[in-house]
Amino acid sequence: MAMRSRDLTPDQLRIIQARIQPLLGYLSRLARRMEHEGFPVHDRLYMFTRDAQEAVERLYVELNQRACSRSL
């Protein structure tokens, strides 16, 4: 049987969350630097950076919500 996200324990979810936290910080700082340097909002590299930041942030929040709800 294949593993699914619901099979992950709160500890496993927190481990994943801890591993992606540095990436989220890096992408946030990179996007801010790009904004500060004047990257146009339609620059593809800037757009991909923001998309990646938003996706990792959504993943981080989802992991947190699942870990908290399973700890109750």
TINU-61556 format. One record per residue (C-alpha): residue in one letter; x, y, z. Coordinates in steps of 0.1 Angstrom, whole numbers, plus 5000, padded with zeros to 4 digits. Example, Ala and Ser with C-alpha at 12.3 -4.5 7.8 and 13.67 -1.06 7.14 Angstrom:
<nodes>
A512349555078/S513749895071/
</nodes>
This chain:
<nodes>
M500050005000/A501350354991/M502050605018/R499950925019/S500251255036/R497751145062/D500050865072/L502751115084/T503151155121/P503251505137/D507051445143/Q507551365106/L505551675096/R507651895119/I510851745105/I509851835069/Q508752175081/A512152235098/R514052125066/I512152365043/Q512252665067/P515752775056/L514652765020/L511552975027/G513753235044/Y516253235015/L513453274989/S511853555010/R515253745013/L515953684976/A512553824965/R513054134987/R516554194973/M515154164938/E512454414946/H515054644962/E517254624931/G514254724909/F513454394891/P510354454870/V507254274883/H507054084850/D510653974850/R510453594846/L513153524872/Y511453754897/M508053584890/F509553234894/T511153344927/R507953474940/D506053174929/A508552944946/Q508353154978/E504653134978/A504552764971/V507052684999/E505152915023/R501852725015/L503652395021/Y505152525054/V501752645066/E500052315056/L502652105074/N502152325105/Q498352295104/R498551915100/A501151875127/C499152085152/S495851915144/R497251565149/S498951665181/L495551735198/
</nodes>
